[in-house]
């Protein structure tokens, strides 16, 4: 899995606050997305 440094940094900061490994937080977040059937909008608007 390829993640941007700023994404990893976001979870690392959250991990410091919660005392959990950042990888576990990423996994929990993704599991929550699956449980709630989250959909991402990957469409881009055309330039006008």
mmCIF entry with sequence, helices, sheets and N, C-alpha, C, O atoms, coordinates in Angstrom:
data_MODEL
# 
_entry.id   MODEL 
# 
_entity.id                         1 
_entity.type                       polymer 
_entity.pdbx_number_of_molecules   1 
# 
_entity_poly.entity_id                      1 
_entity_poly.type                           'polypeptide(L)' 
_entity_poly.nstd_linkage                   no 
_entity_poly.nstd_monomer                   no 
_entity_poly.pdbx_seq_one_letter_code       
;(UNK)(UNK)(UNK)(UNK)(UNK)(UNK)(UNK)(UNK)(UNK)(UNK)(UNK)(UNK)(UNK)(UNK)(UNK)(UNK)
(UNK)(UNK)(UNK)(UNK)(UNK)(UNK)(UNK)(UNK)(UNK)(UNK)(UNK)(UNK)(UNK)(UNK)(UNK)(UNK)
(UNK)(UNK)(UNK)(UNK)(UNK)(UNK)(UNK)(UNK)(UNK)(UNK)(UNK)(UNK)(UNK)(UNK)(UNK)(UNK)
;
_entity_poly.pdbx_seq_one_letter_code_can   XXXXXXXXXXXXXXXXXXXXXXXXXXXXXXXXXXXXXXXXXXXXXXXX 
_entity_poly.pdbx_strand_id                 A 
# 
loop_
_entity_poly_seq.entity_id 
_entity_poly_seq.num 
_entity_poly_seq.mon_id 
_entity_poly_seq.hetero 
1 1  UNK n 
1 2  UNK n 
1 3  UNK n 
1 4  UNK n 
1 5  UNK n 
1 6  UNK n 
1 7  UNK n 
1 8  UNK n 
1 9  UNK n 
1 10 UNK n 
1 11 UNK n 
1 12 UNK n 
1 13 UNK n 
1 14 UNK n 
1 15 UNK n 
1 16 UNK n 
1 17 UNK n 
1 18 UNK n 
1 19 UNK n 
1 20 UNK n 
1 21 UNK n 
1 22 UNK n 
1 23 UNK n 
1 24 UNK n 
1 25 UNK n 
1 26 UNK n 
1 27 UNK n 
1 28 UNK n 
1 29 UNK n 
1 30 UNK n 
1 31 UNK n 
1 32 UNK n 
1 33 UNK n 
1 34 UNK n 
1 35 UNK n 
1 36 UNK n 
1 37 UNK n 
1 38 UNK n 
1 39 UNK n 
1 40 UNK n 
1 41 UNK n 
1 42 UNK n 
1 43 UNK n 
1 44 UNK n 
1 45 UNK n 
1 46 UNK n 
1 47 UNK n 
1 48 UNK n 
# 
_struct_asym.id          A 
_struct_asym.entity_id   1 
# 
loop_
_struct_conf.conf_type_id 
_struct_conf.id 
_struct_conf.pdbx_PDB_helix_id 
_struct_conf.beg_label_comp_id 
_struct_conf.beg_label_asym_id 
_struct_conf.beg_label_seq_id 
_struct_conf.pdbx_beg_PDB_ins_code 
_struct_conf.end_label_comp_id 
_struct_conf.end_label_asym_id 
_struct_conf.end_label_seq_id 
_struct_conf.pdbx_end_PDB_ins_code 
_struct_conf.beg_auth_comp_id 
_struct_conf.beg_auth_asym_id 
_struct_conf.beg_auth_seq_id 
_struct_conf.end_auth_comp_id 
_struct_conf.end_auth_asym_id 
_struct_conf.end_auth_seq_id 
_struct_conf.pdbx_PDB_helix_class 
_struct_conf.details 
_struct_conf.pdbx_PDB_helix_length 
HELX_P HELX_P1 AA1 UNK A 5  ? UNK A 18 ? UNK A 5  UNK A 18 1 ? 14 
HELX_P HELX_P2 AA2 UNK A 22 ? UNK A 35 ? UNK A 22 UNK A 35 1 ? 14 
# 
_struct_conf_type.id          HELX_P 
_struct_conf_type.criteria    ? 
_struct_conf_type.reference   ? 
# 
loop_
_atom_site.group_PDB 
_atom_site.id 
_atom_site.type_symbol 
_atom_site.label_atom_id 
_atom_site.label_alt_id 
_atom_site.label_comp_id 
_atom_site.label_asym_id 
_atom_site.label_entity_id 
_atom_site.label_seq_id 
_atom_site.pdbx_PDB_ins_code 
_atom_site.Cartn_x 
_atom_site.Cartn_y 
_atom_site.Cartn_z 
_atom_site.occupancy 
_atom_site.B_iso_or_equiv 
_atom_site.pdbx_formal_charge 
_atom_site.auth_seq_id 
_atom_site.auth_comp_id 
_atom_site.auth_asym_id 
_atom_site.auth_atom_id 
_atom_site.pdbx_PDB_model_num 
ATOM 1   N N  . UNK A 1 1  ? 0.844   -1.155 0.000   1.00 0.00 ? 1  UNK A N  1 
ATOM 2   C CA . UNK A 1 1  ? 0.000   0.000  0.000   1.00 0.00 ? 1  UNK A CA 1 
ATOM 3   C C  . UNK A 1 1  ? 0.901   1.232  0.000   1.00 0.00 ? 1  UNK A C  1 
ATOM 4   O O  . UNK A 1 1  ? 1.854   1.322  0.773   1.00 0.00 ? 1  UNK A O  1 
ATOM 5   N N  . UNK A 1 2  ? 0.588   2.155  -0.859  1.00 0.00 ? 2  UNK A N  1 
ATOM 6   C CA . UNK A 1 2  ? 1.369   3.391  -0.939  1.00 0.00 ? 2  UNK A CA 1 
ATOM 7   C C  . UNK A 1 2  ? 0.567   4.517  -0.300  1.00 0.00 ? 2  UNK A C  1 
ATOM 8   O O  . UNK A 1 2  ? -0.550  4.821  -0.718  1.00 0.00 ? 2  UNK A O  1 
ATOM 9   N N  . UNK A 1 3  ? 1.154   5.121  0.709   1.00 0.00 ? 3  UNK A N  1 
ATOM 10  C CA . UNK A 1 3  ? 0.513   6.229  1.391   1.00 0.00 ? 3  UNK A CA 1 
ATOM 11  C C  . UNK A 1 3  ? 1.439   7.433  1.349   1.00 0.00 ? 3  UNK A C  1 
ATOM 12  O O  . UNK A 1 3  ? 2.655   7.294  1.484   1.00 0.00 ? 3  UNK A O  1 
ATOM 13  N N  . UNK A 1 4  ? 0.874   8.597  1.167   1.00 0.00 ? 4  UNK A N  1 
ATOM 14  C CA . UNK A 1 4  ? 1.656   9.831  1.161   1.00 0.00 ? 4  UNK A CA 1 
ATOM 15  C C  . UNK A 1 4  ? 2.208   10.087 2.555   1.00 0.00 ? 4  UNK A C  1 
ATOM 16  O O  . UNK A 1 4  ? 1.605   9.699  3.556   1.00 0.00 ? 4  UNK A O  1 
ATOM 17  N N  . UNK A 1 5  ? 3.362   10.747 2.608   1.00 0.00 ? 5  UNK A N  1 
ATOM 18  C CA . UNK A 1 5  ? 3.995   11.043 3.897   1.00 0.00 ? 5  UNK A CA 1 
ATOM 19  C C  . UNK A 1 5  ? 3.077   11.851 4.803   1.00 0.00 ? 5  UNK A C  1 
ATOM 20  O O  . UNK A 1 5  ? 3.039   11.623 6.012   1.00 0.00 ? 5  UNK A O  1 
ATOM 21  N N  . UNK A 1 6  ? 2.327   12.804 4.219   1.00 0.00 ? 6  UNK A N  1 
ATOM 22  C CA . UNK A 1 6  ? 1.464   13.627 5.059   1.00 0.00 ? 6  UNK A CA 1 
ATOM 23  C C  . UNK A 1 6  ? 0.308   12.814 5.641   1.00 0.00 ? 6  UNK A C  1 
ATOM 24  O O  . UNK A 1 6  ? -0.190  13.131 6.722   1.00 0.00 ? 6  UNK A O  1 
ATOM 25  N N  . UNK A 1 7  ? -0.118  11.774 4.933   1.00 0.00 ? 7  UNK A N  1 
ATOM 26  C CA . UNK A 1 7  ? -1.172  10.899 5.457   1.00 0.00 ? 7  UNK A CA 1 
ATOM 27  C C  . UNK A 1 7  ? -0.627  10.099 6.634   1.00 0.00 ? 7  UNK A C  1 
ATOM 28  O O  . UNK A 1 7  ? -1.274  9.993  7.677   1.00 0.00 ? 7  UNK A O  1 
ATOM 29  N N  . UNK A 1 8  ? 0.553   9.545  6.462   1.00 0.00 ? 8  UNK A N  1 
ATOM 30  C CA . UNK A 1 8  ? 1.190   8.796  7.553   1.00 0.00 ? 8  UNK A CA 1 
ATOM 31  C C  . UNK A 1 8  ? 1.443   9.723  8.738   1.00 0.00 ? 8  UNK A C  1 
ATOM 32  O O  . UNK A 1 8  ? 1.228   9.343  9.889   1.00 0.00 ? 8  UNK A O  1 
ATOM 33  N N  . UNK A 1 9  ? 1.900   10.939 8.449   1.00 0.00 ? 9  UNK A N  1 
ATOM 34  C CA . UNK A 1 9  ? 2.153   11.910 9.506   1.00 0.00 ? 9  UNK A CA 1 
ATOM 35  C C  . UNK A 1 9  ? 0.896   12.229 10.303  1.00 0.00 ? 9  UNK A C  1 
ATOM 36  O O  . UNK A 1 9  ? 0.947   12.376 11.525  1.00 0.00 ? 9  UNK A O  1 
ATOM 37  N N  . UNK A 1 10 ? -0.219  12.333 9.614   1.00 0.00 ? 10 UNK A N  1 
ATOM 38  C CA . UNK A 1 10 ? -1.501  12.596 10.278  1.00 0.00 ? 10 UNK A CA 1 
ATOM 39  C C  . UNK A 1 10 ? -1.803  11.498 11.288  1.00 0.00 ? 10 UNK A C  1 
ATOM 40  O O  . UNK A 1 10 ? -2.161  11.786 12.429  1.00 0.00 ? 10 UNK A O  1 
ATOM 41  N N  . UNK A 1 11 ? -1.661  10.248 10.878  1.00 0.00 ? 11 UNK A N  1 
ATOM 42  C CA . UNK A 1 11 ? -1.944  9.136  11.775  1.00 0.00 ? 11 UNK A CA 1 
ATOM 43  C C  . UNK A 1 11 ? -0.883  8.991  12.856  1.00 0.00 ? 11 UNK A C  1 
ATOM 44  O O  . UNK A 1 11 ? -1.195  8.557  13.965  1.00 0.00 ? 11 UNK A O  1 
ATOM 45  N N  . UNK A 1 12 ? 0.354   9.340  12.560  1.00 0.00 ? 12 UNK A N  1 
ATOM 46  C CA . UNK A 1 12 ? 1.398   9.302  13.590  1.00 0.00 ? 12 UNK A CA 1 
ATOM 47  C C  . UNK A 1 12 ? 1.107   10.307 14.696  1.00 0.00 ? 12 UNK A C  1 
ATOM 48  O O  . UNK A 1 12 ? 1.299   10.006 15.874  1.00 0.00 ? 12 UNK A O  1 
ATOM 49  N N  . UNK A 1 13 ? 0.643   11.505 14.323  1.00 0.00 ? 13 UNK A N  1 
ATOM 50  C CA . UNK A 1 13 ? 0.274   12.508 15.330  1.00 0.00 ? 13 UNK A CA 1 
ATOM 51  C C  . UNK A 1 13 ? -0.900  12.010 16.172  1.00 0.00 ? 13 UNK A C  1 
ATOM 52  O O  . UNK A 1 13 ? -0.899  12.160 17.393  1.00 0.00 ? 13 UNK A O  1 
ATOM 53  N N  . UNK A 1 14 ? -1.891  11.422 15.526  1.00 0.00 ? 14 UNK A N  1 
ATOM 54  C CA . UNK A 1 14 ? -3.030  10.875 16.247  1.00 0.00 ? 14 UNK A CA 1 
ATOM 55  C C  . UNK A 1 14 ? -2.573  9.743  17.171  1.00 0.00 ? 14 UNK A C  1 
ATOM 56  O O  . UNK A 1 14 ? -3.094  9.592  18.276  1.00 0.00 ? 14 UNK A O  1 
ATOM 57  N N  . UNK A 1 15 ? -1.620  8.966  16.725  1.00 0.00 ? 15 UNK A N  1 
ATOM 58  C CA . UNK A 1 15 ? -1.102  7.855  17.525  1.00 0.00 ? 15 UNK A CA 1 
ATOM 59  C C  . UNK A 1 15 ? -0.426  8.374  18.798  1.00 0.00 ? 15 UNK A C  1 
ATOM 60  O O  . UNK A 1 15 ? -0.563  7.778  19.867  1.00 0.00 ? 15 UNK A O  1 
ATOM 61  N N  . UNK A 1 16 ? 0.299   9.482  18.678  1.00 0.00 ? 16 UNK A N  1 
ATOM 62  C CA . UNK A 1 16 ? 0.940   10.079 19.858  1.00 0.00 ? 16 UNK A CA 1 
ATOM 63  C C  . UNK A 1 16 ? -0.108  10.473 20.895  1.00 0.00 ? 16 UNK A C  1 
ATOM 64  O O  . UNK A 1 16 ? 0.089   10.277 22.094  1.00 0.00 ? 16 UNK A O  1 
ATOM 65  N N  . UNK A 1 17 ? -1.217  11.029 20.424  1.00 0.00 ? 17 UNK A N  1 
ATOM 66  C CA . UNK A 1 17 ? -2.284  11.478 21.314  1.00 0.00 ? 17 UNK A CA 1 
ATOM 67  C C  . UNK A 1 17 ? -3.000  10.311 21.990  1.00 0.00 ? 17 UNK A C  1 
ATOM 68  O O  . UNK A 1 17 ? -3.456  10.426 23.128  1.00 0.00 ? 17 UNK A O  1 
ATOM 69  N N  . UNK A 1 18 ? -3.095  9.189  21.280  1.00 0.00 ? 18 UNK A N  1 
ATOM 70  C CA . UNK A 1 18 ? -3.876  8.056  21.771  1.00 0.00 ? 18 UNK A CA 1 
ATOM 71  C C  . UNK A 1 18 ? -3.046  6.907  22.319  1.00 0.00 ? 18 UNK A C  1 
ATOM 72  O O  . UNK A 1 18 ? -3.585  5.999  22.950  1.00 0.00 ? 18 UNK A O  1 
ATOM 73  N N  . UNK A 1 19 ? -1.743  6.938  22.085  1.00 0.00 ? 19 UNK A N  1 
ATOM 74  C CA . UNK A 1 19 ? -0.880  5.875  22.585  1.00 0.00 ? 19 UNK A CA 1 
ATOM 75  C C  . UNK A 1 19 ? -1.057  4.547  21.865  1.00 0.00 ? 19 UNK A C  1 
ATOM 76  O O  . UNK A 1 19 ? -0.804  3.484  22.433  1.00 0.00 ? 19 UNK A O  1 
ATOM 77  N N  . UNK A 1 20 ? -1.491  4.615  20.616  1.00 0.00 ? 20 UNK A N  1 
ATOM 78  C CA . UNK A 1 20 ? -1.672  3.405  19.811  1.00 0.00 ? 20 UNK A CA 1 
ATOM 79  C C  . UNK A 1 20 ? -0.731  3.469  18.608  1.00 0.00 ? 20 UNK A C  1 
ATOM 80  O O  . UNK A 1 20 ? -0.395  4.561  18.151  1.00 0.00 ? 20 UNK A O  1 
ATOM 81  N N  . UNK A 1 21 ? -0.303  2.321  18.092  1.00 0.00 ? 21 UNK A N  1 
ATOM 82  C CA . UNK A 1 21 ? 0.530   2.341  16.882  1.00 0.00 ? 21 UNK A CA 1 
ATOM 83  C C  . UNK A 1 21 ? -0.243  2.957  15.705  1.00 0.00 ? 21 UNK A C  1 
ATOM 84  O O  . UNK A 1 21 ? -1.430  2.694  15.514  1.00 0.00 ? 21 UNK A O  1 
ATOM 85  N N  . UNK A 1 22 ? 0.459   3.774  14.933  1.00 0.00 ? 22 UNK A N  1 
ATOM 86  C CA . UNK A 1 22 ? -0.225  4.450  13.832  1.00 0.00 ? 22 UNK A CA 1 
ATOM 87  C C  . UNK A 1 22 ? -0.787  3.468  12.805  1.00 0.00 ? 22 UNK A C  1 
ATOM 88  O O  . UNK A 1 22 ? -1.823  3.734  12.196  1.00 0.00 ? 22 UNK A O  1 
ATOM 89  N N  . UNK A 1 23 ? -0.107  2.331  12.611  1.00 0.00 ? 23 UNK A N  1 
ATOM 90  C CA . UNK A 1 23 ? -0.618  1.336  11.671  1.00 0.00 ? 23 UNK A CA 1 
ATOM 91  C C  . UNK A 1 23 ? -1.975  0.802  12.137  1.00 0.00 ? 23 UNK A C  1 
ATOM 92  O O  . UNK A 1 23 ? -2.866  0.554  11.325  1.00 0.00 ? 23 UNK A O  1 
ATOM 93  N N  . UNK A 1 24 ? -2.119  0.629  13.440  1.00 0.00 ? 24 UNK A N  1 
ATOM 94  C CA . UNK A 1 24 ? -3.391  0.155  13.997  1.00 0.00 ? 24 UNK A CA 1 
ATOM 95  C C  . UNK A 1 24 ? -4.489  1.188  13.780  1.00 0.00 ? 24 UNK A C  1 
ATOM 96  O O  . UNK A 1 24 ? -5.629  0.828  13.485  1.00 0.00 ? 24 UNK A O  1 
ATOM 97  N N  . UNK A 1 25 ? -4.158  2.464  13.923  1.00 0.00 ? 25 UNK A N  1 
ATOM 98  C CA . UNK A 1 25 ? -5.151  3.515  13.696  1.00 0.00 ? 25 UNK A CA 1 
ATOM 99  C C  . UNK A 1 25 ? -5.602  3.545  12.239  1.00 0.00 ? 25 UNK A C  1 
ATOM 100 O O  . UNK A 1 25 ? -6.788  3.714  11.956  1.00 0.00 ? 25 UNK A O  1 
ATOM 101 N N  . UNK A 1 26 ? -4.665  3.384  11.326  1.00 0.00 ? 26 UNK A N  1 
ATOM 102 C CA . UNK A 1 26 ? -5.029  3.333  9.908   1.00 0.00 ? 26 UNK A CA 1 
ATOM 103 C C  . UNK A 1 26 ? -5.960  2.152  9.664   1.00 0.00 ? 26 UNK A C  1 
ATOM 104 O O  . UNK A 1 26 ? -6.964  2.287  8.964   1.00 0.00 ? 26 UNK A O  1 
ATOM 105 N N  . UNK A 1 27 ? -5.636  1.009  10.231  1.00 0.00 ? 27 UNK A N  1 
ATOM 106 C CA . UNK A 1 27 ? -6.465  -0.174 10.062  1.00 0.00 ? 27 UNK A CA 1 
ATOM 107 C C  . UNK A 1 27 ? -7.862  0.045  10.657  1.00 0.00 ? 27 UNK A C  1 
ATOM 108 O O  . UNK A 1 27 ? -8.862  -0.315 10.036  1.00 0.00 ? 27 UNK A O  1 
ATOM 109 N N  . UNK A 1 28 ? -7.931  0.631  11.847  1.00 0.00 ? 28 UNK A N  1 
ATOM 110 C CA . UNK A 1 28 ? -9.230  0.906  12.473  1.00 0.00 ? 28 UNK A CA 1 
ATOM 111 C C  . UNK A 1 28 ? -10.060 1.861  11.626  1.00 0.00 ? 28 UNK A C  1 
ATOM 112 O O  . UNK A 1 28 ? -11.267 1.675  11.473  1.00 0.00 ? 28 UNK A O  1 
ATOM 113 N N  . UNK A 1 29 ? -9.419  2.873  11.083  1.00 0.00 ? 29 UNK A N  1 
ATOM 114 C CA . UNK A 1 29 ? -10.120 3.829  10.234  1.00 0.00 ? 29 UNK A CA 1 
ATOM 115 C C  . UNK A 1 29 ? -10.681 3.143  8.987   1.00 0.00 ? 29 UNK A C  1 
ATOM 116 O O  . UNK A 1 29 ? -11.834 3.362  8.616   1.00 0.00 ? 29 UNK A O  1 
ATOM 117 N N  . UNK A 1 30 ? -9.871  2.326  8.357   1.00 0.00 ? 30 UNK A N  1 
ATOM 118 C CA . UNK A 1 30 ? -10.328 1.620  7.158   1.00 0.00 ? 30 UNK A CA 1 
ATOM 119 C C  . UNK A 1 30 ? -11.424 0.619  7.482   1.00 0.00 ? 30 UNK A C  1 
ATOM 120 O O  . UNK A 1 30 ? -12.367 0.456  6.707   1.00 0.00 ? 30 UNK A O  1 
ATOM 121 N N  . UNK A 1 31 ? -11.306 -0.058 8.632   1.00 0.00 ? 31 UNK A N  1 
ATOM 122 C CA . UNK A 1 31 ? -12.366 -0.987 9.056   1.00 0.00 ? 31 UNK A CA 1 
ATOM 123 C C  . UNK A 1 31 ? -13.682 -0.250 9.272   1.00 0.00 ? 31 UNK A C  1 
ATOM 124 O O  . UNK A 1 31 ? -14.749 -0.757 8.926   1.00 0.00 ? 31 UNK A O  1 
ATOM 125 N N  . UNK A 1 32 ? -13.600 0.964  9.854   1.00 0.00 ? 32 UNK A N  1 
ATOM 126 C CA . UNK A 1 32 ? -14.801 1.769  10.063  1.00 0.00 ? 32 UNK A CA 1 
ATOM 127 C C  . UNK A 1 32 ? -15.424 2.154  8.727   1.00 0.00 ? 32 UNK A C  1 
ATOM 128 O O  . UNK A 1 32 ? -16.647 2.135  8.584   1.00 0.00 ? 32 UNK A O  1 
ATOM 129 N N  . UNK A 1 33 ? -14.593 2.502  7.751   1.00 0.00 ? 33 UNK A N  1 
ATOM 130 C CA . UNK A 1 33 ? -15.099 2.821  6.414   1.00 0.00 ? 33 UNK A CA 1 
ATOM 131 C C  . UNK A 1 33 ? -15.834 1.631  5.806   1.00 0.00 ? 33 UNK A C  1 
ATOM 132 O O  . UNK A 1 33 ? -16.895 1.787  5.203   1.00 0.00 ? 33 UNK A O  1 
ATOM 133 N N  . UNK A 1 34 ? -15.265 0.452  5.969   1.00 0.00 ? 34 UNK A N  1 
ATOM 134 C CA . UNK A 1 34 ? -15.895 -0.765 5.439   1.00 0.00 ? 34 UNK A CA 1 
ATOM 135 C C  . UNK A 1 34 ? -17.224 -1.018 6.153   1.00 0.00 ? 34 UNK A C  1 
ATOM 136 O O  . UNK A 1 34 ? -18.232 -1.310 5.510   1.00 0.00 ? 34 UNK A O  1 
ATOM 137 N N  . UNK A 1 35 ? -17.221 -0.906 7.473   1.00 0.00 ? 35 UNK A N  1 
ATOM 138 C CA . UNK A 1 35 ? -18.429 -1.173 8.259   1.00 0.00 ? 35 UNK A CA 1 
ATOM 139 C C  . UNK A 1 35 ? -19.570 -0.224 7.890   1.00 0.00 ? 35 UNK A C  1 
ATOM 140 O O  . UNK A 1 35 ? -20.741 -0.602 7.929   1.00 0.00 ? 35 UNK A O  1 
ATOM 141 N N  . UNK A 1 36 ? -19.214 1.018  7.532   1.00 0.00 ? 36 UNK A N  1 
ATOM 142 C CA . UNK A 1 36 ? -20.235 2.013  7.199   1.00 0.00 ? 36 UNK A CA 1 
ATOM 143 C C  . UNK A 1 36 ? -20.425 2.180  5.693   1.00 0.00 ? 36 UNK A C  1 
ATOM 144 O O  . UNK A 1 36 ? -21.108 3.098  5.241   1.00 0.00 ? 36 UNK A O  1 
ATOM 145 N N  . UNK A 1 37 ? -19.815 1.287  4.928   1.00 0.00 ? 37 UNK A N  1 
ATOM 146 C CA . UNK A 1 37 ? -19.936 1.300  3.466   1.00 0.00 ? 37 UNK A CA 1 
ATOM 147 C C  . UNK A 1 37 ? -19.603 2.677  2.880   1.00 0.00 ? 37 UNK A C  1 
ATOM 148 O O  . UNK A 1 37 ? -20.295 3.170  1.989   1.00 0.00 ? 37 UNK A O  1 
ATOM 149 N N  . UNK A 1 38 ? -18.544 3.279  3.392   1.00 0.00 ? 38 UNK A N  1 
ATOM 150 C CA . UNK A 1 38 ? -18.124 4.595  2.903   1.00 0.00 ? 38 UNK A CA 1 
ATOM 151 C C  . UNK A 1 38 ? -17.696 4.493  1.443   1.00 0.00 ? 38 UNK A C  1 
ATOM 152 O O  . UNK A 1 38 ? -17.042 3.536  1.029   1.00 0.00 ? 38 UNK A O  1 
ATOM 153 N N  . UNK A 1 39 ? -18.076 5.485  0.697   1.00 0.00 ? 39 UNK A N  1 
ATOM 154 C CA . UNK A 1 39 ? -17.675 5.562  -0.708  1.00 0.00 ? 39 UNK A CA 1 
ATOM 155 C C  . UNK A 1 39 ? -16.887 6.843  -0.899  1.00 0.00 ? 39 UNK A C  1 
ATOM 156 O O  . UNK A 1 39 ? -17.203 7.874  -0.306  1.00 0.00 ? 39 UNK A O  1 
ATOM 157 N N  . UNK A 1 40 ? -15.876 6.770  -1.718  1.00 0.00 ? 40 UNK A N  1 
ATOM 158 C CA . UNK A 1 40 ? -15.047 7.939  -1.996  1.00 0.00 ? 40 UNK A CA 1 
ATOM 159 C C  . UNK A 1 40 ? -15.397 8.472  -3.381  1.00 0.00 ? 40 UNK A C  1 
ATOM 160 O O  . UNK A 1 40 ? -15.646 7.705  -4.311  1.00 0.00 ? 40 UNK A O  1 
ATOM 161 N N  . UNK A 1 41 ? -15.412 9.764  -3.500  1.00 0.00 ? 41 UNK A N  1 
ATOM 162 C CA . UNK A 1 41 ? -15.665 10.402 -4.793  1.00 0.00 ? 41 UNK A CA 1 
ATOM 163 C C  . UNK A 1 41 ? -14.311 10.644 -5.451  1.00 0.00 ? 41 UNK A C  1 
ATOM 164 O O  . UNK A 1 41 ? -13.564 11.533 -5.043  1.00 0.00 ? 41 UNK A O  1 
ATOM 165 N N  . UNK A 1 42 ? -14.006 9.861  -6.456  1.00 0.00 ? 42 UNK A N  1 
ATOM 166 C CA . UNK A 1 42 ? -12.717 10.015 -7.136  1.00 0.00 ? 42 UNK A CA 1 
ATOM 167 C C  . UNK A 1 42 ? -12.875 10.701 -8.488  1.00 0.00 ? 42 UNK A C  1 
ATOM 168 O O  . UNK A 1 42 ? -11.970 10.671 -9.323  1.00 0.00 ? 42 UNK A O  1 
ATOM 169 N N  . UNK A 1 43 ? -14.039 11.319 -8.692  1.00 0.00 ? 43 UNK A N  1 
ATOM 170 C CA . UNK A 1 43 ? -14.222 12.058 -9.940  1.00 0.00 ? 43 UNK A CA 1 
ATOM 171 C C  . UNK A 1 43 ? -13.632 13.451 -9.779  1.00 0.00 ? 43 UNK A C  1 
ATOM 172 O O  . UNK A 1 43 ? -13.678 14.046 -8.702  1.00 0.00 ? 43 UNK A O  1 
ATOM 173 N N  . UNK A 1 44 ? -13.094 13.940 -10.841 1.00 0.00 ? 44 UNK A N  1 
ATOM 174 C CA . UNK A 1 44 ? -12.526 15.279 -10.838 1.00 0.00 ? 44 UNK A CA 1 
ATOM 175 C C  . UNK A 1 44 ? -13.369 16.163 -11.748 1.00 0.00 ? 44 UNK A C  1 
ATOM 176 O O  . UNK A 1 44 ? -13.844 15.740 -12.802 1.00 0.00 ? 44 UNK A O  1 
ATOM 177 N N  . UNK A 1 45 ? -13.535 17.391 -11.309 1.00 0.00 ? 45 UNK A N  1 
ATOM 178 C CA . UNK A 1 45 ? -14.311 18.328 -12.118 1.00 0.00 ? 45 UNK A CA 1 
ATOM 179 C C  . UNK A 1 45 ? -13.477 18.783 -13.301 1.00 0.00 ? 45 UNK A C  1 
ATOM 180 O O  . UNK A 1 45 ? -12.258 18.933 -13.212 1.00 0.00 ? 45 UNK A O  1 
ATOM 181 N N  . UNK A 1 46 ? -14.169 18.999 -14.411 1.00 0.00 ? 46 UNK A N  1 
ATOM 182 C CA . UNK A 1 46 ? -13.459 19.502 -15.580 1.00 0.00 ? 46 UNK A CA 1 
ATOM 183 C C  . UNK A 1 46 ? -13.125 20.968 -15.360 1.00 0.00 ? 46 UNK A C  1 
ATOM 184 O O  . UNK A 1 46 ? -13.876 21.710 -14.726 1.00 0.00 ? 46 UNK A O  1 
ATOM 185 N N  . UNK A 1 47 ? -11.970 21.369 -15.904 1.00 0.00 ? 47 UNK A N  1 
ATOM 186 C CA . UNK A 1 47 ? -11.578 22.771 -15.800 1.00 0.00 ? 47 UNK A CA 1 
ATOM 187 C C  . UNK A 1 47 ? -12.483 23.600 -16.708 1.00 0.00 ? 47 UNK A C  1 
ATOM 188 O O  . UNK A 1 47 ? -12.802 23.194 -17.825 1.00 0.00 ? 47 UNK A O  1 
ATOM 189 N N  . UNK A 1 48 ? -12.887 24.757 -16.215 1.00 0.00 ? 48 UNK A N  1 
ATOM 190 C CA . UNK A 1 48 ? -13.749 25.619 -17.037 1.00 0.00 ? 48 UNK A CA 1 
ATOM 191 C C  . UNK A 1 48 ? -12.965 26.693 -17.741 1.00 0.00 ? 48 UNK A C  1 
ATOM 192 O O  . UNK A 1 48 ? -13.541 27.500 -18.471 1.00 0.00 ? 48 UNK A O  1 
# 
